[in-house]
Amino acid sequence: MGPPSVKKIAVVPTLLTLGNGVCGFVAITFASKINSGDSSALADINFAIAGWFIMAAMVFDMLDGYIARLSKTASKFGGELDSLCDAISFGVAPAFLLLKIGPGWDRPLLHRFLAGIAALYMVCAILRLARFNVENSPDPTSHKRFRGLPSPGAAGCLASLAILRGAFPGTLGQLWPEANPPQIHDTVSQLVEVIAPVGALVVALLMVSRVPYPHVTKKILRGRRHLGHLIQILLAAFVILLVRELALVVIFWAYALAMPLRYALVRNLRREALPAPDTLPR
């Protein structure tokens, strides 16, 4: 007998999953309009739009699992489709965007180095997704912790830098009229150009690591909480909306880097807490 055919699918979760993949494709489309090293206003807009579409893909990725859990329609087909769309939105799209953020062909050696990091990032994202499919069930309720940085979190790290590069100088100019927008723009662009390749290499390796990462949305939104918890969420949302470009960078990079530091610290403390082995007399 051959493999079982797919006769019925859950329509709404499947459409949401496909929306994830479409957002990744649109992000690649806008990133392709950018010439490496371009610092024009149009390039800034394309950077920001590409980054926001990767963020939108994360929303679709979160909703499809939530709807599948509510409707009890989680399936192996849905899990495989989710991984294929994730490979586009959180693997290919951020890697392609990274090529546009870093040094261009006017610096061939640095650009080749950047291209190698982008390829490594994409490969690590695909390996991360394949490992997740093998080690986890398709039921979204079973995903409480992750081994290795989740691919949406890694993509968010790079997308947030693109949004910072494209939109933060304008936002800062609105909040602080005395600022010098051209100087801020050049400074932010140079910082992102340096940070993005190194950061991409770090998050690529974290994706294929065994460092445990919590499921943030479940920890924040799941279950019954005190009223103060809701107020804290609302205050955090207000701050994020006020300086969203900078807040996204802080949130995603704190999530990506804090867990390895915590993991290393806990392992070190456990090693120190173990009793020393008794020495046997000769």
C-alpha positions in Angstrom: 0.0 0.0 0.0 1.2 3.5 -0.8 1.2 6.4 1.6 -2.2 7.7 2.7 -3.6 10.5 0.6 -4.8 13.8 2.0 -8.6 13.8 1.7 -9.6 16.6 4.1 -7.8 19.7 5.3 -8.7 22.4 7.9 -9.4 25.4 5.7 -8.9 28.3 8.1 -5.6 27.1 9.6 -4.3 26.2 6.1 -5.1 29.6 4.7 -3.4 31.3 7.7 -0.3 29.1 7.1 -0.3 30.0 3.4 -0.6 33.7 4.5 2.6 33.2 6.3 4.4 32.0 3.2 2.9 34.8 1.1 4.2 37.4 3.6 7.7 35.9 3.3 7.5 36.0 -0.5 6.4 39.7 -0.4 9.3 40.5 2.0 11.7 39.0 -0.6 10.0 41.1 -3.3 10.5 44.4 -1.5 14.1 43.4 -0.5 14.9 42.7 -4.1 14.2 46.3 -5.0 17.1 47.5 -2.8 20.6 48.0 -4.3 23.3 47.0 -1.9 24.8 50.1 -0.3 21.8 52.3 -1.3 20.9 54.9 1.4 18.1 56.6 -0.4 14.7 57.3 1.1 13.2 54.6 -1.2 15.6 52.0 0.0 14.7 52.9 3.6 11.0 52.3 2.8 11.7 49.0 1.2 13.9 47.9 4.2 11.0 48.8 6.6 8.3 47.1 4.4 10.3 43.9 4.0 11.0 43.7 7.7 7.3 44.4 8.6 6.2 41.6 6.2 8.4 39.2 8.0 6.8 40.3 11.3 3.4 39.8 9.6 4.4 36.3 8.7 5.0 35.7 12.4 1.5 36.8 13.2 0.1 34.3 10.7 2.4 31.6 12.0 1.1 32.2 15.6 -2.6 32.3 14.5 -2.6 29.1 12.5 -1.4 27.1 15.5 -3.9 28.9 17.8 -6.8 28.2 15.4 -5.7 24.6 14.9 -5.7 24.1 18.6 -9.2 25.7 19.1 -10.7 23.8 16.2 -8.8 20.6 17.2 -7.7 20.2 13.6 -3.9 19.8 14.1 -2.5 17.3 11.6 0.7 16.0 10.0 -0.3 17.8 6.8 -0.6 21.1 8.7 2.8 20.6 10.4 4.5 19.9 7.1 2.9 22.9 5.3 3.8 25.1 8.3 7.4 24.1 8.0 7.5 24.8 4.2 6.1 28.3 4.7 8.4 28.9 7.6 11.4 28.0 5.4 10.3 30.8 3.1 9.4 33.5 5.7 12.0 32.7 8.4 14.8 31.1 6.3 15.0 32.5 2.8 13.5 36.0 3.3 15.7 37.0 6.3 18.8 35.6 4.5 18.0 37.6 1.4 17.3 40.7 3.4 20.7 40.3 5.1 22.4 40.5 1.7 20.9 43.9 1.2 21.7 45.2 4.7 25.4 44.4 4.7 28.3 45.5 2.5 27.7 45.6 -1.3 29.7 44.5 -4.3 31.8 47.6 -4.0 33.6 45.7 -1.2 33.7 42.2 -2.8 35.6 40.5 0.0 33.2 41.6 2.7 30.2 40.9 0.5 31.4 37.3 -0.2 31.8 36.9 3.6 28.2 38.3 4.0 26.9 35.9 1.4 28.4 33.0 3.2 26.8 34.0 6.5 23.4 34.5 4.7 23.7 31.0 3.2 24.6 29.5 6.6 21.6 31.3 8.2 19.2 29.8 5.6 20.7 26.3 6.0 20.5 26.5 9.8 16.9 27.7 9.6 15.9 24.7 7.4 17.8 22.3 9.6 16.0 23.8 12.7 12.6 23.3 11.1 13.4 19.7 10.0 14.6 18.8 13.5 11.5 20.3 15.0 9.3 18.1 12.7 11.2 15.0 13.8 11.3 15.7 17.5 7.8 17.2 18.1 4.2 16.1 17.4 2.0 18.2 15.1 -0.3 19.1 18.1 0.4 22.8 19.0 -0.5 22.2 22.7 2.6 20.0 23.1 5.0 22.9 22.2 5.9 24.3 25.6 9.6 24.7 25.2 11.9 24.7 22.2 15.4 23.2 21.7 17.3 25.9 20.0 16.2 29.4 19.0 12.9 29.1 17.1 13.2 30.2 13.5 10.6 33.0 13.8 12.7 34.5 16.7 15.9 34.4 14.6 14.0 36.0 11.7 12.7 38.7 14.0 16.2 39.6 15.0 17.2 40.3 11.4 13.8 41.9 10.5 14.0 44.2 13.4 17.4 45.5 12.3 16.0 46.1 8.8 13.0 48.1 10.3 15.5 50.0 12.5 17.6 50.8 9.5 14.7 52.0 7.4 12.3 53.7 9.8 13.9 54.6 13.1 15.6 57.8 12.0 12.3 59.2 10.8 10.5 58.2 14.0 13.3 59.7 16.2 13.1 62.9 14.2 9.3 63.1 15.0 9.9 62.5 18.7 12.9 64.7 18.9 12.7 67.6 16.4 16.1 69.0 17.5 17.8 65.9 16.2 19.8 65.8 13.0 18.0 63.2 10.8 20.8 62.8 8.1 23.4 62.2 10.7 21.2 59.8 12.7 20.4 58.0 9.5 24.0 57.5 8.6 24.9 56.4 12.1 22.1 53.8 12.3 22.9 52.5 8.8 26.6 52.0 9.7 25.7 50.3 13.0 23.2 47.9 11.4 25.7 47.1 8.5 28.2 46.0 11.1 25.9 44.3 13.6 23.7 42.4 11.2 26.3 39.9 9.7 27.7 39.1 13.2 24.3 38.9 14.7 23.0 36.6 11.9 25.9 34.2 12.4 25.1 34.1 16.2 21.4 33.4 15.8 22.1 30.9 13.0 24.2 28.8 15.4 21.6 29.3 18.2 18.9 27.8 15.9 20.7 24.5 15.7 21.9 24.5 19.3 20.3 22.6 22.2 19.7 25.7 24.3 16.1 25.6 25.7 13.9 28.5 24.8 10.4 29.2 26.4 7.2 29.6 24.4 6.8 33.3 25.1 3.2 33.8 23.8 1.9 30.8 25.9 3.7 32.2 29.0 2.2 35.6 28.6 -1.3 35.0 27.3 -2.2 31.5 28.5 -4.4 30.8 31.5 -5.9 33.1 34.1 -3.8 35.9 35.6 -4.2 38.9 38.0 -5.4 42.2 36.7 -1.9 43.6 37.3 -0.6 41.2 34.6 -3.0 42.6 32.1 -2.0 46.2 33.0 1.7 45.3 32.5 0.9 43.9 29.1 -0.9 47.1 28.1 1.9 49.3 29.3 4.5 47.2 27.4 2.3 47.4 24.3 2.1 51.2 24.7 5.9 51.6 24.9 6.4 49.3 22.0 4.0 51.3 19.8 5.7 54.5 20.9 9.2 53.5 19.8 8.3 50.3 17.9 11.5 50.2 15.8 13.8 50.3 18.7 11.6 48.2 20.9 11.5 45.3 18.4 15.3 45.2 18.3 15.5 45.0 22.1 12.7 42.4 22.4 14.0 40.0 19.8 17.7 40.2 20.6 17.1 40.0 24.4 15.1 36.8 23.8 17.7 35.4 21.5 20.8 36.2 23.7 19.4 36.0 27.2 18.5 32.3 27.1 22.0 31.1 26.2 23.5 33.2 29.0 20.9 31.9 31.4 21.5 28.3 30.2 25.3 28.7 30.7 24.8 30.2 34.1 22.4 27.5 35.3 24.8 24.7 34.1 27.7 26.3 35.8 25.8 26.6 39.1 24.6 23.0 38.9 28.2 21.9 38.2 29.4 23.8 41.3 26.5 22.4 43.4 27.4 18.8 42.7 29.3 17.1 45.6 33.0 16.4 44.9 33.7 12.7 44.3 35.2 10.9 47.2 38.9 10.1 46.7 39.7 6.5 47.3 42.8 5.6 49.4 45.7 4.2 47.5 
